[in-house]
């Protein structure tokens, strides 16, 4: 079971940093070069590249180099795995709230 959750753990760990979340949000609008991604941040280009390496190793971002430009793209498959995990948790909690609602309705009727 641990091996199955390892990719998801890497994704959540990568998204734990606000700068990386902002990069993913920007890339969700479309591909961007590393220098374009670096513009809004007050950090060095090597620091941005380190963040991108974390995102790439988690599977959230894919990069490709053409000439001197490295272009980054979001990886939809990784985002779908997060969506699937969240949907599973949501369904579980909704079932629990439904049971709680039924219990409260039953106990309220006994008063």
Residue pairs with C-beta under 8 A, 6 or more apart in sequence:
7 58
7 59
7 81
8 81
8 82
8 85
10 57
10 58
10 59
11 58
11 59
11 60
11 78
11 81
11 82
12 82
13 54
13 58
14 20
14 54
14 55
14 57
14 58
14 60
15 21
15 24
15 60
17 51
17 54
19 41
19 43
19 51
20 51
20 54
20 55
22 40
22 41
23 37
23 51
23 52
23 55
23 61
23 72
24 55
24 60
24 61
24 74
26 32
26 37
26 40
27 37
27 61
27 72
27 73
27 74
28 74
31 71
31 72
31 73
32 71
32 72
33 69
33 70
33 71
33 72
34 45
34 48
34 49
34 52
34 63
34 69
34 70
34 72
35 45
37 48
37 52
37 72
38 45
38 48
41 47
41 48
52 61
52 63
52 72
55 61
56 62
56 63
58 78
59 75
59 77
59 78
60 74
60 75
60 78
60 79
61 72
61 73
61 74
61 75
62 72
62 73
62 74
62 75
63 70
63 71
63 72
63 73
64 70
64 71
64 73
65 71
